[in-house]
Amino acid sequence: MLALSALGVAGVMALTACSSSGSKSGSSASGNTTLKLLAPDYGTAGGPDSSQKYWQGIADDFHKANPTITVQVQTIAWTNWDQVATQLQNKQYPDILLGDAPQELAASGLLYPLTDVMSASTISNLIPVFAKQEESNGVAYGAPFTTSSRALFYNKKLFAAAKITDAPKTWTDIQNDAAKIKALGNGTIGYGLPLGPEEAQGESYLWMLGNGGGYVDSSGKYAINSAANIETFNFLTSMVKAGDTEPSPATVDRKDMWSAFGNGTVGMVGGSGALIPIIKTAGKLQTSDWAVTTMPGKSGPLTQALAVHDDITAFKSGGHAAQIKQFLDFAYADKYQIQFDNEYSLLPATTSASKSLSASDPVAAGFLATVPNAVVYPTNSNWNTVKTKIQQSIGTAAQGTDPSKVLGTLQTFASSN
C-alpha cells in the first residue's frame, strides 16, 4: 500500500523487450473487448473495505456507459505482491496495473506511453510534481493514481506528562523530547523509528532530507553514501543507543509502529493521513490528544515534505490502447479519486480532485498544501530494485553496523544494477 508501502516489482529488468508476447486480453469477433486490471488491495481482502469492491464499482459503471468493453478486476494483498513479479516474469501481463513506478517496466519495452492511453485533458489534470516523476527519457509511461504526504505526528498527552510545551523543530528537539518521554516509563517509546523492510526507504528519506541529503545528487546520480547521509545515520545510531527509540528499528515495520502510536505508547512518529484511521480505530487517543507538525530537520523544520504515490501503467501486449484510454479517462473522474482517498485516507493525484477534497476536509487540505513543493523518490530506471535492497538493509545502519559501510554497500549496489 502506498500509505503502507508500495512494493517494487523485483526482477523486471530480466524481462525482454518483447511487447507482443504474453497472453492477449479478450477481443471477440463481435467487437467486444475485455481488459484485465490488476491492483493491490489497500483494504482487507474479502472485507467491506477491499479495493476489489472499489474497482469493481468503477468497472460496472464503465461497462454501463461502454457496453462493448468489460474490465476484469483482480486485486492482490500487498503482503502477496510478489505474485505480481511472478506473473510479469511469466509474461502474464494485465492491460492495466496499479503499482509502482514505471521506469523499469518501460525500459523493458512493455508499456504504452501515457499519451497513447490517456487523453490530454486527463494528463493535464495530474498533479505536476507526481506527473513529472512518471517520465523515462522525457516520455511518461505511467500516471499517479493515489498519493500521500508525510509529516510528524506527536502525542500531546505524553508531551504534557513529560512537561514538553512545544512541538519539536530540530533533531536536537526530537532527541531531547524522546528522552523525556522514555523517562516516563511504562514502555513508552520516545520516537518511533520503523526501519524494517515495509518502508525503510521512506523513514530514511525523511531523515536524509533533514540534513540536505537524499538518495541521488542534483544530477540524478545515486549518492546514498554521501557525507550528509552518513552523518544522518550516525545521529540515528546515537538515538537508538540512548534508548530514545524502540530497541531494534531494523526489525520494526511502519504498520506496527503506527499501531503503537495509536495505542498511545509512542511520543512521535513520521506519518501520513493514513495514520489517522488507525488512531481512531484504536480508541485510545481523542482528537485533542495528538497533533501533526512539519517533520523536523537538523537545524529546523523541513522546507519540503516527502510525498509519494502509486502508479497506473498500461501494457502493450493486449493491443487495446483505445479501450484503455476510455477506461482511464473514466476512472480518473473526481468522484472516483475522492472516493478512494476517503476510503483509505490517502490523497488524490489530480488537481481538480485535490481542490474539491481540500474544500471539504481540512485535515486533507493540510497535507495537500505541502504537495506542490514536495520531494519525491528518484526516477532512475533501477529505483524499484534499489528500493527493495534499501528496505532490506538500511535499518542496520542505525543499530550497530557502521553507517558508512551499510550505505557504501547500498551505493555500490545501486550503481552496478
Secondary structure, DSSP 4 states (H G I P E B T S, - for coil): --TT-PPP-TTGGGS-S-TT-SPPPPB-TTS-EEEEEEEEESS-TTSTT-HHHHHHHHHHHHHHH-TTEEEEEEEEEGGGTHHHHHHHHTT---SEEEES-SHHHHHTT-B--HHHHS-HHHHHTB-HHHHGGGEETTEE--EEEEEEE-EEEEEHHHHHHTT--S---BHHHHHHHHHHHHTT-TT-EEEE---STTTHHHHHHHHHHTTT--SB-TTS-B-TT-HHHHHHHHHHHHHHHTTSB-S-GGG--HHHHHHHHHTT-EEEEEE-TTHHHHHHHH-SS-GGGEEEEPPBBSSSB-SS-BEEEEEEEEBSTT--HHHHHHHHHHHTSHHHHHHHHHHHT-B-SBHHHHHHHHHH-HHHHHHHTTSTT-B-----TTHHHHHHHHHHHGGGGGTTS-HHHHHHHHHHHHHH-
